[in-house]
Amino acid sequence: MDVILINPYDENAVKNSLGFITPPLNLMYLASSLEHASFSVKIIDDDLLQRGYHKVSQMAAKLNPKIIALTATTSTIKTAMKYIKSIKKALPNSLSVLGGPHPTFMPAEVLKDTRVDVVILGEGEETMVHLASDYIDKERQDISSISGIAYTDPQTRVIKFTQPRPLIKDLDSLPLPARHLVPFDSYNASKDQSGGMITSRGCVFSCGYCTSSLIMGKKFRSRSPQNVVDEIEELYYHYKIRDIAFLDDTFLLNKKRAYAIAQEIKDRGLDVNFVASSRVDMVNYNLLQKLKSSGMSTLYYGVESGSQRILDLMKKGITLKQAEDAVKNAKKAGLNVLTSFILGYPGETKEDMNQTIDFSIKLKPDYSQYSILTPFPGTPIYRELNGKGLISSKNWDKYTVLEPVLDYEKMGLNKSMVKRKLVEAYLKFYTRPNYLLKHRYMIKEIFKIILRSFILPKLKGDTGKGWYQDMNKSSHS
């Protein structure tokens, strides 16, 4: 085996409660690029298997790969480190690689705290292929010529950074994700969570809490409508999946392309349902009507606050009126609407949070999700708050968008109040009699969410991880 790609276990209440375990799309992209370059690859998704780092290292040792690569977010970095330590003990001669959002923004810290050999910065497909080509095919031990990585010099023990790797210009040139390398039928019996796709990369906006433009660039890069629908066809015919989730930060940024994708789906006669996201200032009724006719069922809006003052502090660049109009247009087009909101933003008051909760109900979306402001490394808000000494915890396990990690007492608030507002938001939105009459199936799910996220952690004396962590892509990607 040339390369093993590992997705570490991420204990998250959304998956435990509702079964939202999805295939690791990032690793499937890496795998397909490696396979396309003629390397043998295996994916071990321990988020699905839940074997633990010791057993996974035993599995890896039997395959004896030349390269082992893991992915990590901020909330899973400490877990990933345990995998690396165990794997390095079992396979001391294999090259260990770590990528993902957290390593991209904290490479020096990661290299100091782990025995990992290489950290991949940003997009990984071309870097992984280059690394495999040099290390495996050409048997080069010197990796200093590979763009887009950080590593510890084996002689001097100094952390070094190579030249940044240019972003991939032609996304159509990437092979489709290697879904054949994961046990696809094991992800949810109904498969309604397995049809995730990414049709574009990059974000032209500069929201203070988001890392998207910093990882994937400020320029919007997109796949062609034909290439996108080719992947939908693969999911439709080969994997028998009818429910598609476009995981782009802003699927509707290019309205002409979105319209063309909708037409391509109709022209090929694909009977699919799909979910997508948009900013509230980028929709119009005619486009939504077209998307609805081609299979769109749900639209995700990152509204984030019900206070215009806080929206301005976030540098969100939208108005409350635009949010209202966007939800009305989506409902008029017959779409379900999911809205997201952030509580506890620096400068926010208790009254601002109450306005956000009330506004989320006023909009009358079908679903709403709430999170606590979490300053992920790499974001502008992280740099600002870290510089002011306002981050009270850098225990990355708590960076789940459920736990307050700011020193709210210095801001005139307190952590317990912010957390109470989070619970209050969910209870107020989902326990309204009119809502429950319309969405009766949600009663059982809401009970499980509250039990797993808020009650059991208190009984155990630890912190549960929020059910909305994976879902809150636009708010805290």
SEZA-696845 format. One line per 8 residues: number of its first residue (from 1); their letters; for each residue x negated, y, z negated of C-alpha. Coordinates in steps of 0.5 Angstrom, whole numbers, plus 500, padded with zeros to 3 digits. Each point is the difference from the previous one (the first is absolute). Example, Ala and Ser with C-alpha at 12.3 -4.5 7.8 and 13.67 -1.06 7.14 Angstrom:
2
1	AS	475:491:484; 498:507:502
//
This chain:
477
1	MDVILINP	500:500:500; 497:507:502; 505:504:496; 505:500:494; 505:506:499; 503:500:493; 506:504:498; 499:500:492
9	YDENAVKN	506:499:496; 504:506:498; 505:499:494; 505:505:502; 508:499:497; 503:502:507; 497:493:502; 501:496:494
17	SLGFITPP	507:503:499; 503:500:508; 495:496:504; 497:506:504; 493:496:501; 498:502:507; 495:497:505; 493:504:499
25	LNLMYLAS	501:504:507; 493:504:499; 496:493:499; 504:497:506; 498:506:504; 492:499:498; 501:492:502; 503:501:507
33	SLEHASFS	494:505:501; 495:495:498; 504:494:503; 500:504:507; 492:501:499; 500:492:499; 498:500:493; 504:494:496
41	VKIIDDDL	504:503:494; 505:498:494; 504:504:496; 502:499:493; 506:504:498; 499:499:492; 506:505:499; 504:494:503
49	LQRGYHKV	497:494:497; 498:503:493; 495:495:499; 495:505:496; 493:502:502; 497:494:497; 504:495:505; 499:505:506
57	SQMAAKLN	492:500:499; 501:492:500; 504:500:506; 495:505:503; 494:496:498; 502:494:504; 501:504:506; 493:503:499
65	PKIIALTA	501:506:504; 494:505:502; 505:506:499; 505:501:494; 504:506:501; 506:503:495; 504:506:500; 502:504:494
73	TTSTIKTA	505:506:498; 499:504:494; 504:496:496; 497:493:502; 493:502:500; 498:497:493; 503:494:502; 496:500:507
81	MKYIKSIK	494:501:496; 502:493:496; 500:496:507; 494:503:502; 496:498:494; 503:493:500; 498:499:507; 493:503:500
89	KALPNSLS	499:495:495; 503:494:504; 497:503:507; 493:504:498; 498:500:507; 506:502:503; 501:508:502; 506:503:496
97	VLGGPHPT	504:506:503; 505:504:497; 505:505:503; 506:503:499; 502:507:498; 497:500:493; 493:498:502; 501:505:506
105	FMPAEVLK	500:506:495; 496:497:494; 495:496:504; 494:502:495; 504:498:494; 502:493:503; 493:499:502; 497:501:493
113	DTRVDVVI	506:496:497; 500:494:504; 495:496:503; 503:501:507; 495:500:506; 504:505:504; 505:505:500; 504:502:506
121	LGEGEETM	503:507:501; 506:501:503; 503:496:506; 496:493:500; 502:497:507; 494:502:504; 495:500:494; 502:493:498
129	VHLASDYI	498:498:507; 494:504:500; 498:497:493; 501:493:502; 497:500:507; 493:503:496; 500:496:494; 503:493:503
137	DKERQDIS	498:500:508; 494:504:499; 498:498:493; 498:507:498; 499:501:493; 499:508:501; 507:503:500; 498:507:500
145	SISGIAYT	502:501:508; 507:498:499; 504:506:500; 506:501:495; 497:497:494; 497:501:493; 495:495:496; 495:499:495
153	DPQTRVIK	493:500:503; 497:493:498; 493:503:499; 501:507:496; 507:498:497; 502:507:503; 507:501:503; 500:502:507
161	FTQPRPLI	505:502:505; 500:499:508; 502:504:505; 508:501:500; 504:496:505; 504:503:505; 507:499:500; 503:495:505
169	KDLDSLPL	503:504:506; 504:495:503; 504:496:495; 503:496:506; 493:497:501; 501:496:493; 502:493:500; 507:499:497
177	PARHLVPF	499:498:493; 498:492:498; 507:498:497; 498:493:502; 495:500:494; 505:501:495; 505:495:498; 506:504:503
185	DSYNASKD	506:496:498; 497:501:492; 502:507:500; 507:501:498; 505:495:502; 504:505:504; 494:503:503; 503:507:500
193	QSGGMITS	494:502:497; 495:497:504; 501:504:507; 495:506:498; 497:504:505; 495:506:501; 501:504:507; 496:506:498
201	RGCVFSCG	494:503:496; 498:506:497; 504:506:497; 500:507:502; 503:503:494; 496:501:493; 505:499:494; 496:500:494
209	YCTSSLIM	501:493:497; 499:496:506; 494:497:503; 503:498:507; 496:505:504; 494:499:496; 499:493:502; 503:500:507
217	GKKFRSRS	499:507:502; 504:506:501; 501:498:507; 506:496:502; 498:494:504; 505:496:503; 501:493:503; 504:500:507
225	PQNVVDEI	508:498:500; 498:494:504; 495:498:495; 504:501:494; 506:496:503; 495:495:502; 499:498:493; 508:501:498
233	EELYYHYK	501:494:506; 494:496:496; 504:501:494; 507:499:503; 498:493:504; 494:497:497; 502:501:492; 507:501:501
241	IRDIAFLD	500:507:496; 506:505:502; 498:505:494; 495:504:502; 497:506:495; 495:505:504; 495:502:494; 498:506:504
249	DTFLLNKK	499:506:495; 504:504:505; 503:496:505; 504:506:503; 495:505:501; 500:499:508; 507:500:501; 499:498:508
257	RAYAIAQE	496:494:498; 505:498:495; 506:501:505; 495:496:505; 500:494:495; 507:500:499; 501:499:507; 495:495:501
265	IKDRGLDV	503:496:494; 507:501:504; 497:498:507; 497:493:497; 507:498:497; 497:500:493; 505:499:495; 496:503:494
273	NFVASSRV	501:504:494; 495:505:498; 498:505:494; 496:506:501; 497:506:497; 500:507:502; 499:507:497; 507:504:499
281	DMVNYNLL	498:505:505; 499:496:505; 507:497:502; 505:502:504; 507:496:501; 499:498:507; 494:497:499; 503:496:494
289	QKLKSSGM	506:498:504; 495:497:505; 496:496:495; 506:498:497; 503:497:506; 493:496:501; 500:497:493; 498:505:495
297	STLYYGVE	504:498:494; 496:505:494; 496:506:500; 495:502:495; 499:507:498; 495:502:495; 504:506:497; 495:500:493
305	SGSQRILD	504:506:496; 506:503:499; 497:507:499; 497:504:505; 495:503:496; 497:493:499; 500:498:507; 496:507:501
313	LMKKGITL	495:497:495; 500:494:503; 498:503:507; 506:496:503; 502:505:505; 507:499:500; 507:503:497; 505:497:496
321	KQAEDAVK	505:502:505; 496:496:505; 501:494:496; 507:501:499; 501:500:508; 496:494:501; 504:496:495; 506:502:503
329	NAKKAGLN	498:499:508; 497:493:498; 507:498:496; 504:503:506; 496:496:505; 502:494:496; 493:498:496; 499:498:493
337	VLTSFILG	495:505:497; 495:499:495; 497:506:496; 494:501:496; 498:505:494; 494:501:496; 501:502:493; 494:504:495
345	YPGETKED	497:504:505; 495:505:497; 504:506:499; 506:497:500; 505:501:494; 505:496:497; 505:504:503; 497:499:507
353	MNQTIDFS	500:492:499; 508:501:498; 501:504:507; 496:494:503; 505:495:497; 506:504:502; 498:501:507; 498:493:501
361	IKLKPDYS	507:498:498; 503:506:504; 497:498:507; 504:493:499; 495:496:503; 501:492:500; 494:499:496; 495:504:496
369	QYSILTPF	493:499:497; 497:504:495; 492:500:497; 496:504:496; 495:504:503; 493:496:500; 494:503:503; 497:495:504
377	PGTPIYRE	492:501:501; 499:503:507; 506:505:499; 500:507:500; 504:500:493; 495:495:497; 494:505:502; 504:506:497
385	LNGKGLIS	502:496:493; 493:497:499; 497:506:501; 504:503:494; 500:494:496; 507:499:500; 500:492:502; 500:497:493
393	SKNWDKYT	499:493:503; 496:496:505; 502:493:498; 502:499:508; 505:494:497; 504:506:498; 500:503:507; 507:497:502
401	VLEPVLDY	504:506:501; 504:498:494; 495:502:494; 498:507:498; 493:501:501; 499:508:499; 499:504:494; 507:502:500
409	EKMGLNKS	499:503:493; 496:505:503; 505:502:505; 506:502:495; 503:493:501; 499:493:497; 499:493:503; 506:497:497
417	MVKRKLVE	504:505:502; 498:499:507; 501:493:500; 507:501:497; 502:504:506; 497:494:504; 505:495:497; 506:506:500
425	AYLKFYTR	499:501:507; 501:492:502; 506:500:495; 503:506:502; 500:498:508; 501:493:499; 505:499:495; 505:505:503
433	PNYLLKHR	507:496:500; 501:503:507; 494:497:502; 500:493:497; 507:500:503; 497:501:507; 494:496:499; 502:494:495
441	YMIKEIFK	494:496:502; 495:505:497; 503:499:493; 496:493:499; 494:503:503; 500:507:496; 501:495:493; 493:496:502
449	IILRSFIL	497:507:502; 501:503:494; 498:494:496; 494:498:503; 497:507:501; 503:504:493; 502:495:495; 495:494:500
457	PKLKGDTG	494:504:500; 502:503:494; 502:493:497; 493:498:502; 496:506:498; 497:501:507; 502:504:506; 504:497:505
465	KGWYQDMN	499:502:508; 505:504:503; 505:496:505; 499:506:505; 493:500:501; 499:496:507; 507:504:502; 497:507:498
473	KSSHS	495:500:506; 502:507:503; 499:503:493; 494:497:497; 497:496:506
//
